Amino acid sequence: MDFGAIAREELVGRFSLLDYGIFIAMLAMSGALGLYCAFNGGPQNTTRQLLVADGRLPPILASTSLMASFISASFILGNVAEVYQYGTMYMFTLLSYVITIPVTAHLFMPVFYNSGTLSCYEYLERRFNRTLRMLAVAAYIAQMLIYIAIQLYAPALALSNVTGMGIWTAVIAIGVVCTIYTSVGGIKAVVYTDTFQAVCMIIALMIIVVVGIDRVGGLAVVWDIAMKGGRIHFDETDPNPTVRHSIWGLVIGSSFSNLASYATNQMMVLRYHTVSSLPRAKLVVWGNLPLLAIVLMLSCFSGLMTYAFFHGCDPVATKLISSHDELLPYFVMVVLGETRGLPGVFAAGIFAASLSSISSAINSLANVCYMDIICLIWPKISNETGARIINALGVACGILSIVLVLFAQIMGDVLKATYVINSGLGGPLLGVFSVGMFLPFVNSKGATVGLLASLVVSLWLNVGSFLSLETVSPQLPISVEKCMNTYMSAMGMDTYVPPSAEQWTPPEHFAVHQISYLWYTPIATLVLLLVSVPVSFLTGANDPRTTDPRLIARPFDSLSPWLSQEVRDKLAFNVGADLEPKEKGAHGVMGTERPVFVPADVASHHIATVFDNEIFHQTRC
């Protein structure tokens, strides 16, 4: 048999009972840990417990859970495929994390925390109006339902093709386990299981990378092969926006995309409220920087390792696998599959990444449906009834997500589809929160028109790019010289004709869908800014001096603390200058449509730990 060319039937046989046992043990441990958290110390039967775990979770657990929510199985498999096809430029994404984390920790997150808004969309109502809140809620629900379905389907598809594990077996197993502990245990169960799953994911990646590189011949050999194959390059500085991955797009464009997740996605924001103080909430965010760096580097080195082994026998060209998403599972089964237990460790790690993202998304979706829909329709709902409804919403969201996998199956490239959904809907939402927090003169009309315009442009860019057949940037050259017979058989050839390298020249006429996907989120944010500001002034801009200062970010307080208070106030548009101390949130009720109780010292005591369950519930409904 040609080098590296092993039939699917043989690989399936390598996934032993021990490997299935390891995979099932991970699922069982996740479910058991989630249920233990749900009932340890009494059942989670109040809205405060289900939504924020009484605001008493350890920061290290909340931080690890935050990272696990961001890192999905699609992220890992996609990074491997990215480096294999296009090289190491993608590693510059690390610099985007260096921007995303401090901006989130010191600008966006404190606004949500200090204002006591557990739902991002509650913030939009208090800053603008209910219409905008409901428009954003609709966009978010659509985004998360499709996201969950894709995250259920993508790893199941990639692993089933090389391990023989049934797609629907994996989908239903993950969906049911997530739904049970998420609906019963709320955010506490999600955070603890996320932490366990993050550990499983990182350990599995470390084992696969260390053992895999050793089997290929060592790190020096891997690097040398990748260098000769043109995979090692860090010098793409062309500012042309049609360049798929330049340093500008990877740092600036990715920063916007990551902010759409970390700064304004309810899945992340709710975790900031699970700790007891603002300094701890900042630690939750900052703790993600090293964790993100570790997972990014491990997945990128997995891509180099995979290329080093298959550089002479590309498994996609030889039709041994159907897509590049399957590269890492195929490598594990070919190179490590004869070592019993390693395929099971890998499968457990990949599905742990999937579990953590899906459970967080289901939890977030159920909470948004409760806080932003049920509470508005049924404002007099009791605390106990509210808790039961949250449980039921978790079950309903989980079941609906499994059903939507049928939709994910027809979307084609599921990894690309993930980005389309996150960028197409997440970009405009980042924009509306940004103008709300940083431009206090923007009014509700400007924000609403801006959001609608941004959604139209963003979906047009993302969906158009997804459906476009134009090749913007071809993959680097591949070879099948070590498995010519397999290649000729797959292609139906009698004589060997090497695969031709894809050629690409810059387009003669600029086409908007040729812009790199990395710039779509910044474009969506820019469109919202360019529309919302003039519309606000044409329709009567807000007076920043009468705007609640807790709803506005003050970047110069963090960026330029040496400036005098008077200068920093002017740079912050003198927001709240004409409000009475009580209206500024010193002790009581704000001048909003829905009263929200906040403690005197929001920097040291969080709303979720100061008030009893009933008052907490009354502030939400």
C-alpha positions as CSV (number, residue, x, y, z in Angstrom):
1,M,0.0,0.0,0.0
2,D,1.2,3.5,-0.7
3,F,2.7,5.6,2.1
4,G,0.0,7.2,4.3
5,A,-2.8,5.7,2.3
6,I,-5.0,3.5,4.5
7,A,-8.5,2.6,3.7
8,R,-11.4,3.8,5.8
9,E,-12.4,0.2,6.6
10,E,-9.0,-0.5,8.2
11,L,-9.1,2.7,10.2
12,V,-12.5,1.9,11.6
13,G,-11.2,-1.4,12.9
14,R,-8.5,0.4,14.8
15,F,-11.1,2.2,17.0
16,S,-11.3,-0.4,19.7
17,L,-13.6,-1.1,22.6
18,L,-11.0,0.6,24.9
19,D,-11.3,3.8,22.7
20,Y,-15.0,3.7,22.9
21,G,-14.7,3.2,26.7
22,I,-12.6,6.3,27.1
23,F,-15.0,8.4,25.0
24,I,-18.0,7.1,26.9
25,A,-16.2,7.7,30.3
26,M,-15.7,11.4,29.3
27,L,-19.4,11.7,28.5
28,A,-20.4,10.0,31.8
29,M,-18.0,12.1,33.9
30,S,-19.4,15.3,32.3
31,G,-22.9,14.3,33.0
32,A,-22.2,13.1,36.5
33,L,-20.2,16.2,37.4
34,G,-23.0,18.4,36.0
35,L,-25.7,16.6,38.1
36,Y,-23.5,16.7,41.2
37,C,-23.2,20.4,40.9
38,A,-26.9,20.7,40.3
39,F,-27.8,19.0,43.6
40,N,-24.8,19.4,45.8
41,G,-25.9,21.7,48.7
42,G,-29.5,21.4,47.6
43,P,-31.1,21.7,44.1
44,Q,-30.7,24.8,42.0
45,N,-34.2,26.0,42.4
46,T,-34.0,29.8,42.3
47,T,-33.4,32.1,39.4
48,R,-30.3,33.6,41.0
49,Q,-28.8,30.1,41.4
50,L,-29.6,29.1,37.8
51,L,-28.5,32.4,36.2
52,V,-25.4,33.4,38.2
53,A,-24.8,30.6,40.8
54,D,-25.3,33.2,43.6
55,G,-22.2,35.1,42.2
56,R,-19.9,32.9,44.3
57,L,-18.0,30.8,41.7
58,P,-14.1,30.7,41.9
59,P,-12.6,33.0,39.3
60,I,-10.3,30.2,38.0
61,L,-13.2,28.0,37.2
62,A,-15.2,30.8,35.6
63,S,-12.1,31.8,33.5
64,T,-11.5,28.2,32.3
65,S,-15.2,27.9,31.5
66,L,-15.0,31.1,29.5
67,M,-12.1,29.8,27.4
68,A,-13.9,26.4,26.9
69,S,-17.0,28.2,25.6
70,F,-14.9,30.1,23.1
71,I,-12.8,27.1,21.9
72,S,-15.0,24.7,20.0
73,A,-14.2,21.4,18.2
74,S,-14.6,23.4,14.9
75,F,-11.9,25.8,16.1
76,I,-9.4,23.0,16.7
77,L,-10.1,21.0,13.5
78,G,-10.3,24.3,11.5
79,N,-6.9,25.5,12.7
80,V,-5.3,22.2,11.7
81,A,-6.8,22.5,8.3
82,E,-5.8,26.1,8.0
83,V,-2.1,25.6,8.8
84,Y,-1.9,22.5,6.6
85,Q,-3.3,24.4,3.6
86,Y,-2.1,27.9,4.1
87,G,0.8,27.9,6.6
88,T,1.7,29.6,9.8
89,M,0.4,33.1,9.2
90,Y,-2.6,32.2,11.2
91,M,-0.5,32.1,14.3
92,F,-0.6,35.9,14.3
93,T,-4.1,35.5,15.7
94,L,-2.4,35.3,19.1
95,L,-1.8,39.1,18.8
96,S,-5.5,39.6,18.4
97,Y,-6.0,38.0,21.8
98,V,-3.6,40.5,23.3
99,I,-6.0,43.2,22.1
100,T,-9.3,41.4,22.8
101,I,-8.6,40.5,26.5
102,P,-7.7,43.9,27.9
103,V,-10.4,45.7,25.9
104,T,-13.0,43.3,27.2
105,A,-11.7,43.3,30.8
106,H,-11.4,47.1,31.2
107,L,-13.9,48.6,28.8
108,F,-16.9,46.4,27.9
109,M,-17.2,44.0,30.9
110,P,-17.2,46.7,33.7
111,V,-20.2,48.4,32.1
112,F,-22.3,45.2,32.2
113,Y,-21.0,44.4,35.7
114,N,-21.5,47.7,37.3
115,S,-24.9,48.4,35.8
116,G,-26.1,45.0,37.1
117,T,-27.4,44.0,33.6
118,L,-27.3,40.2,33.6
119,S,-28.5,40.2,30.0
120,C,-26.7,42.1,27.3
121,Y,-30.1,42.9,25.8
122,E,-31.4,44.3,29.0
123,Y,-28.6,46.8,28.6
124,L,-29.9,47.8,25.2
125,E,-33.3,48.5,26.6
126,R,-31.9,50.7,29.4
127,R,-29.6,52.5,27.0
128,F,-32.0,52.8,24.1
129,N,-35.4,51.2,24.0
130,R,-37.3,47.8,24.1
131,T,-37.7,47.7,20.3
132,L,-33.9,47.6,19.8
133,R,-33.6,45.0,22.6
134,M,-36.0,42.6,20.9
135,L,-34.4,43.1,17.5
136,A,-31.0,42.2,19.0
137,V,-32.6,39.2,20.9
138,A,-34.0,37.8,17.7
139,A,-30.7,38.1,15.9
140,Y,-28.9,36.4,18.9
141,I,-31.4,33.5,19.1
142,A,-31.0,32.8,15.4
143,Q,-27.2,33.0,15.7
144,M,-27.0,30.6,18.7
145,L,-29.5,28.0,17.4
146,I,-27.5,27.6,14.1
147,Y,-24.2,27.8,16.0
148,I,-25.2,24.9,18.3
149,A,-26.5,22.8,15.5
150,I,-23.2,23.2,13.6
151,Q,-21.1,22.5,16.7
152,L,-23.0,19.3,17.2
153,Y,-22.7,18.2,13.6
154,A,-19.1,19.3,12.6
155,P,-17.0,17.1,15.0
156,A,-19.4,14.2,14.7
157,L,-19.0,14.3,10.9
158,A,-15.2,14.6,11.0
159,L,-14.7,11.7,13.4
160,S,-17.4,9.4,12.0
161,N,-15.6,9.2,8.6
162,V,-12.4,7.8,10.1
163,T,-13.5,6.1,13.3
164,G,-16.8,4.5,12.2
165,M,-18.7,6.2,15.0
166,G,-22.2,7.0,13.8
167,I,-22.9,10.7,13.2
168,W,-26.3,10.6,14.9
169,T,-25.0,8.4,17.7
170,A,-22.5,11.1,18.6
171,V,-24.9,14.0,18.0
172,I,-27.7,12.5,20.2
173,A,-25.2,11.4,23.0
174,I,-23.7,14.9,23.2
175,G,-27.0,16.7,22.9
176,V,-28.7,14.7,25.5
177,V,-25.9,14.9,28.0
178,C,-25.5,18.6,27.6
179,T,-29.3,19.2,27.8
180,I,-29.7,17.2,31.0
181,Y,-27.0,18.9,33.2
182,T,-27.5,22.3,31.7
183,S,-31.2,22.5,32.2
184,V,-31.1,21.1,35.8
185,G,-27.9,22.7,37.1
186,G,-27.8,26.0,35.4
187,I,-24.6,28.1,35.1
188,K,-22.9,26.3,38.0
189,A,-23.1,22.9,36.3
190,V,-22.0,24.4,33.0
191,V,-18.9,26.1,34.6
192,Y,-17.7,23.0,36.5
193,T,-18.3,20.7,33.5
194,D,-16.7,23.2,31.1
195,T,-13.6,23.2,33.4
196,F,-13.4,19.4,33.3
197,Q,-13.9,19.4,29.6
198,A,-11.2,22.0,29.0
199,V,-8.7,19.9,30.9
200,C,-9.7,16.9,28.8
201,M,-9.3,18.9,25.6
202,I,-5.9,20.4,26.5
203,I,-4.5,17.1,27.8
204,A,-5.7,15.2,24.7
205,L,-4.1,17.8,22.4
206,M,-0.8,17.7,24.3
207,I,-0.7,13.9,24.1
208,I,-1.5,13.9,20.4
209,V,1.0,16.6,19.5
210,V,3.9,15.2,21.6
211,V,3.4,11.6,20.5
212,G,2.5,12.6,16.9
213,I,5.6,14.8,16.4
214,D,7.8,12.0,17.9
215,R,6.3,9.4,15.4
216,V,6.9,11.8,12.5
217,G,10.5,12.1,13.5
218,G,10.8,15.0,15.9
219,L,10.2,18.7,16.0
220,A,13.2,19.5,13.8
221,V,12.0,17.1,11.1
222,V,8.5,18.5,11.2
223,W,9.8,22.1,11.0
224,D,12.2,21.3,8.1
225,I,9.5,19.5,6.1
226,A,7.1,22.4,6.7
227,M,9.7,24.9,5.7
228,K,10.5,23.1,2.4
229,G,6.7,22.8,1.7
230,G,6.3,26.6,2.1
231,R,4.2,26.3,5.3
232,I,6.5,28.4,7.5
233,H,5.9,32.0,6.7
234,F,5.2,35.1,8.9
235,D,5.9,37.9,6.3
236,E,2.5,38.6,4.7
237,T,2.2,42.4,5.3
238,D,0.3,43.4,2.2
239,P,-2.5,45.8,3.2
240,N,-4.7,44.7,0.3
241,P,-8.0,43.6,1.9
242,T,-8.4,40.7,-0.6
243,V,-5.3,39.0,0.8
244,R,-6.8,36.1,2.8
245,H,-4.4,36.3,5.8
246,S,-2.2,39.3,6.2
247,I,-0.9,40.5,9.6
248,W,-3.4,43.4,9.5
249,G,-6.4,41.2,9.0
250,L,-5.2,38.6,11.5
251,V,-4.5,41.2,14.2
252,I,-7.1,43.9,13.6
253,G,-9.9,42.0,11.9
254,S,-9.6,39.0,14.3
255,S,-9.7,41.4,17.3
256,F,-13.1,42.6,16.2
257,S,-14.4,39.1,15.7
258,N,-13.1,38.0,19.1
259,L,-14.6,41.0,20.8
260,A,-18.0,40.0,19.3
261,S,-17.6,36.9,21.4
262,Y,-15.8,38.0,24.5
263,A,-17.3,41.5,25.0
264,T,-20.9,41.3,23.8
265,N,-22.0,37.6,23.5
266,Q,-24.4,36.7,26.3
267,M,-22.7,33.3,26.5
268,M,-19.6,35.1,27.8
269,V,-21.1,38.1,29.6
270,L,-23.2,35.9,32.0
271,R,-20.0,34.4,33.4
272,Y,-18.7,37.8,34.5
273,H,-21.5,37.9,37.0
274,T,-20.8,34.5,38.5
275,V,-18.0,36.0,40.7
276,S,-18.3,38.3,43.6
277,S,-16.5,41.4,42.6
278,L,-15.3,43.5,39.6
279,P,-11.6,42.8,40.2
280,R,-12.4,39.0,40.2
281,A,-14.4,39.5,37.0
282,K,-11.4,41.1,35.4
283,L,-9.3,38.1,36.5
284,V,-11.8,35.9,34.8
285,V,-11.2,37.7,31.5
286,W,-7.4,38.0,31.9
287,G,-7.1,34.3,32.8
288,N,-8.1,33.5,29.2
289,L,-5.0,34.9,27.6
290,P,-2.6,32.1,28.5
291,L,-5.2,29.4,27.9
292,L,-6.1,30.8,24.5
293,A,-2.4,30.9,23.6
294,I,-1.9,27.3,24.6
295,V,-4.8,25.9,22.6
296,L,-3.9,28.0,19.5
297,M,-0.3,26.9,19.5
298,L,-1.2,23.2,20.1
299,S,-3.7,23.3,17.2
300,C,-1.3,25.1,14.9
301,F,1.5,22.7,15.7
302,S,-1.0,19.9,15.0
303,G,-1.4,21.3,11.5
304,L,2.4,21.4,10.9
305,M,2.7,17.8,12.3
306,T,-0.1,16.6,10.0
307,Y,1.4,18.3,7.0
308,A,4.9,16.8,7.8
309,F,3.4,13.3,7.7
310,F,1.1,13.7,4.6
311,H,3.3,16.1,2.6
312,G,3.9,13.4,0.0
313,C,0.4,11.9,0.0
314,D,-2.3,14.4,0.4
315,P,-5.3,12.5,1.8
316,V,-7.9,14.9,0.3
317,A,-6.4,14.7,-3.2
318,T,-6.4,10.9,-3.0
319,K,-10.0,11.0,-1.7
320,L,-9.0,9.1,1.4
321,I,-11.0,11.7,3.3
322,S,-13.7,14.1,2.0
323,S,-12.5,17.4,3.5
324,H,-9.6,19.0,5.3
325,D,-11.7,19.1,8.5
326,E,-10.9,15.4,8.8
327,L,-7.1,15.8,8.6
328,L,-6.4,15.5,12.3
329,P,-8.7,12.6,13.0
330,Y,-7.2,10.8,9.9
331,F,-3.7,11.5,11.2
332,V,-4.5,10.1,14.6
333,M,-6.0,6.9,13.2
334,V,-3.2,6.4,10.6
335,V,-0.2,7.3,12.8
336,L,-1.4,6.6,16.3
337,G,-4.4,4.3,15.8
338,E,-2.4,1.1,16.4
339,T,-1.7,2.3,19.9
340,R,-4.9,1.3,21.8
341,G,-6.4,4.1,23.8
342,L,-4.9,7.1,21.8
343,P,-7.8,7.4,19.4
344,G,-10.1,7.3,22.3
345,V,-8.2,10.0,24.1
346,F,-8.3,12.1,20.9
347,A,-12.1,11.6,20.4
348,A,-12.7,12.4,24.1
349,G,-10.8,15.6,23.8
350,I,-12.5,16.8,20.6
351,F,-15.9,16.0,21.9
352,A,-15.1,17.6,25.2
353,A,-14.4,20.8,23.2
354,S,-17.8,20.4,21.5
355,L,-19.6,19.7,24.8
356,S,-18.3,22.8,26.5
357,S,-19.3,25.1,23.7
358,I,-22.7,23.5,23.2
359,S,-23.6,23.4,26.9
360,S,-22.6,27.1,27.3
361,A,-24.6,28.0,24.2
362,I,-27.7,26.1,25.4
363,N,-27.5,27.7,28.9
364,S,-27.1,31.2,27.3
365,L,-30.0,30.6,25.0
366,A,-32.3,29.5,27.7
367,N,-31.4,32.4,29.9
368,V,-32.0,34.9,27.1
369,C,-35.4,33.4,26.3
370,Y,-36.3,33.7,30.0
371,M,-34.9,37.2,30.9
372,D,-35.6,38.9,27.6
373,I,-38.9,37.2,26.6
374,I,-40.6,35.4,29.4
375,C,-40.0,38.1,32.0
376,L,-41.3,40.8,29.7
377,I,-44.5,38.9,28.8
378,W,-45.1,37.7,32.4
379,P,-43.6,40.4,34.7
380,K,-45.3,39.0,37.9
381,I,-43.9,35.6,37.6
382,S,-42.8,34.0,40.9
383,N,-39.2,33.1,41.7
384,E,-40.0,29.4,42.0
385,T,-42.0,29.3,38.8
386,G,-39.2,31.2,37.0
387,A,-36.7,28.6,38.0
388,R,-38.9,25.8,36.6
389,I,-39.3,27.7,33.4
390,I,-35.5,28.1,33.0
391,N,-35.2,24.3,33.5
392,A,-37.8,23.7,30.8
393,L,-36.3,26.2,28.4
394,G,-32.9,24.4,28.7
395,V,-34.6,21.2,27.7
396,A,-36.5,22.8,24.8
397,C,-33.3,24.6,23.5
398,G,-31.4,21.3,23.7
399,I,-34.0,19.3,21.8
400,L,-34.4,22.0,19.1
401,S,-30.6,22.2,18.6
402,I,-30.5,18.4,17.9
403,V,-33.4,18.8,15.4
404,L,-31.5,21.6,13.7
405,V,-28.6,19.3,12.9
406,L,-30.7,18.3,10.0
407,F,-30.3,21.8,8.7
408,A,-26.6,21.8,9.4
409,Q,-26.2,18.8,7.2
410,I,-27.1,20.7,4.1
411,M,-24.9,23.7,4.8
412,G,-21.8,22.1,3.2
413,D,-18.6,23.6,4.7
414,V,-19.6,23.6,8.3
415,L,-16.5,25.4,9.6
416,K,-17.0,28.2,7.1
417,A,-20.7,28.3,8.0
418,T,-19.7,28.8,11.6
419,Y,-17.8,31.9,10.8
420,V,-20.6,33.2,8.6
421,I,-23.1,32.9,11.4
422,N,-20.8,34.4,14.1
423,S,-19.6,37.2,11.9
424,G,-22.9,37.9,10.0
425,L,-24.9,38.3,13.2
426,G,-22.3,38.9,15.8
427,G,-20.6,41.8,14.0
428,P,-23.7,44.0,14.0
429,L,-24.4,43.2,17.6
430,L,-20.8,44.2,18.6
431,G,-21.4,47.4,16.7
432,V,-24.6,48.4,18.5
433,F,-23.1,47.7,21.9
434,S,-20.0,49.7,21.0
435,V,-22.0,52.8,20.0
436,G,-24.1,52.4,23.1
437,M,-21.2,52.3,25.4
438,F,-18.7,54.7,23.8
439,L,-21.0,57.3,22.0
440,P,-23.5,58.5,24.6
441,F,-25.0,61.0,22.1
442,V,-26.3,58.2,19.9
443,N,-30.1,57.8,20.4
444,S,-32.4,54.8,19.9
445,K,-33.4,55.8,16.4
446,G,-29.8,56.0,15.3
447,A,-28.9,52.7,16.9
448,T,-32.0,50.9,15.5
449,V,-31.5,52.1,11.9
450,G,-27.7,51.5,12.2
451,L,-28.3,47.9,13.4
452,L,-30.7,47.1,10.6
453,A,-28.3,48.6,8.0
454,S,-25.4,46.7,9.6
455,L,-27.3,43.4,9.5
456,V,-28.1,43.8,5.9
457,V,-24.6,44.6,4.8
458,S,-23.0,42.0,7.1
459,L,-25.3,39.1,6.0
460,W,-24.9,40.2,2.4
461,L,-21.1,40.0,2.8
462,N,-21.0,36.8,4.7
463,V,-23.7,34.8,2.9
464,G,-22.4,36.1,-0.5
465,S,-18.9,35.0,0.3
466,F,-20.1,31.6,1.5
467,L,-22.1,31.0,-1.7
468,S,-19.4,32.5,-4.0
469,L,-17.5,30.1,-6.2
470,E,-14.6,32.5,-6.7
471,T,-11.2,31.4,-5.2
472,V,-9.7,34.3,-3.3
473,S,-6.6,32.5,-2.1
474,P,-5.6,29.0,-3.1
475,Q,-4.0,26.5,-0.8
476,L,-0.2,26.0,-0.9
477,P,1.1,23.2,-3.2
478,I,0.4,19.6,-2.3
479,S,2.0,16.3,-3.4
480,V,0.9,12.7,-3.9
481,E,4.3,11.3,-5.0
482,K,4.4,8.8,-2.2
483,C,1.0,7.4,-3.1
484,M,0.7,7.7,-6.9
485,N,-1.2,4.4,-7.2
486,T,-3.9,5.5,-4.7
487,Y,-4.1,8.9,-6.4
488,M,-4.5,7.4,-9.9
489,S,-7.1,5.0,-8.7
490,A,-9.1,7.7,-7.0
491,M,-8.9,10.0,-10.1
492,G,-9.6,7.1,-12.6
493,M,-6.2,7.6,-14.3
494,D,-4.1,5.1,-16.3
495,T,-1.0,7.1,-16.1
496,Y,0.2,9.4,-13.3
497,V,-0.4,13.1,-13.8
498,P,0.6,15.2,-10.7
499,P,-2.1,17.5,-9.3
500,S,-1.6,21.0,-10.6
501,A,-1.0,23.8,-8.2
502,E,-3.8,26.3,-8.0
503,Q,-2.9,29.6,-9.6
504,W,-4.2,32.9,-8.4
505,T,-3.7,36.5,-9.6
506,P,-5.2,39.6,-8.1
507,P,-8.6,40.4,-9.7
508,E,-8.6,43.0,-12.4
509,H,-11.8,44.5,-11.0
510,F,-12.4,44.8,-7.3
511,A,-15.3,42.7,-6.1
512,V,-16.6,43.1,-2.6
513,H,-16.9,39.3,-1.9
514,Q,-13.2,39.0,-2.6
515,I,-12.5,40.8,0.6
516,S,-10.9,38.5,3.2
517,Y,-13.5,37.2,5.7
518,L,-11.4,38.7,8.5
519,W,-12.6,42.2,7.6
520,Y,-16.3,41.4,7.7
521,T,-16.9,42.1,11.4
522,P,-15.0,45.4,11.3
523,I,-17.0,46.4,8.3
524,A,-20.3,45.6,10.1
525,T,-19.2,47.7,13.1
526,L,-18.1,50.6,10.8
527,V,-21.4,50.6,8.9
528,L,-23.3,50.8,12.2
529,L,-21.2,53.7,13.3
530,L,-21.5,55.6,10.0
531,V,-25.3,55.2,10.0
532,S,-26.2,55.6,13.7
533,V,-24.3,58.8,14.3
534,P,-25.8,61.0,11.5
535,V,-29.3,59.5,12.1
536,S,-29.0,60.3,15.8
537,F,-28.1,64.0,15.1
538,L,-30.9,64.3,12.5
539,T,-33.5,63.0,14.9
540,G,-32.2,64.7,18.1
541,A,-29.1,63.3,19.7
542,N,-29.0,62.2,23.3
543,D,-27.7,64.6,25.8
544,P,-24.7,62.8,27.4
545,R,-25.0,65.0,30.5
546,T,-28.3,63.4,31.4
547,T,-27.3,59.8,30.5
548,D,-26.8,57.2,33.2
549,P,-23.0,57.0,33.6
550,R,-23.1,53.3,34.5
551,L,-24.2,52.6,31.0
552,I,-21.3,54.3,29.3
553,A,-17.6,53.2,29.1
554,R,-14.9,55.6,30.0
555,P,-11.8,54.4,28.1
556,F,-9.6,57.3,29.1
557,D,-9.9,56.4,32.8
558,S,-8.0,53.2,31.9
559,L,-5.8,54.5,29.1
560,S,-4.9,57.9,30.6
561,P,-5.3,57.7,34.3
562,W,-2.6,60.5,34.7
563,L,-5.0,63.1,33.2
564,S,-7.0,65.2,35.6
565,Q,-10.6,64.2,36.5
566,E,-11.9,67.3,34.7
567,V,-10.1,66.4,31.5
568,R,-11.2,62.8,31.6
569,D,-14.8,63.9,32.2
570,K,-14.7,66.1,29.1
571,L,-13.2,63.2,27.1
572,A,-16.2,61.1,28.3
573,F,-18.6,63.8,27.0
574,N,-19.4,64.8,30.6
575,V,-21.7,61.9,30.8
576,G,-24.1,62.1,33.8
577,A,-22.9,65.5,34.8
578,D,-26.5,66.9,35.2
579,L,-27.9,63.9,37.2
580,E,-28.5,63.9,40.9
581,P,-26.3,61.5,42.9
582,K,-29.2,59.2,43.5
583,E,-29.9,59.0,39.8
584,K,-26.2,58.1,39.2
585,G,-26.7,54.9,41.1
586,A,-25.3,55.8,44.5
587,H,-27.9,53.7,46.4
588,G,-31.1,52.9,44.7
589,V,-33.3,53.1,41.8
590,M,-32.2,54.5,38.5
591,G,-34.3,56.6,36.3
592,T,-35.2,53.8,33.9
593,E,-38.3,52.1,32.8
594,R,-37.4,49.0,34.8
595,P,-36.0,49.7,38.3
596,V,-32.7,48.0,38.9
597,F,-31.2,47.8,42.4
598,V,-27.5,48.2,42.7
599,P,-25.2,48.2,45.8
600,A,-23.4,51.4,46.9
601,D,-20.0,50.0,46.1
602,V,-20.3,48.1,42.8
603,A,-16.6,47.7,42.5
604,S,-16.5,45.5,45.6
605,H,-20.0,44.0,46.0
606,H,-21.9,42.5,43.2
607,I,-25.7,42.6,42.9
608,A,-26.0,38.8,42.9
609,T,-24.4,38.4,46.3
610,V,-25.9,41.4,48.1
611,F,-29.6,40.9,47.7
612,D,-31.7,37.9,48.6
613,N,-33.3,35.7,46.1
614,E,-36.7,37.5,45.9
615,I,-35.2,40.9,45.4
616,F,-32.8,39.5,42.8
617,H,-35.7,38.0,40.9
618,Q,-37.8,41.2,41.1
619,T,-34.9,43.2,39.5
620,R,-35.0,40.8,36.5
621,C,-38.8,40.5,36.1
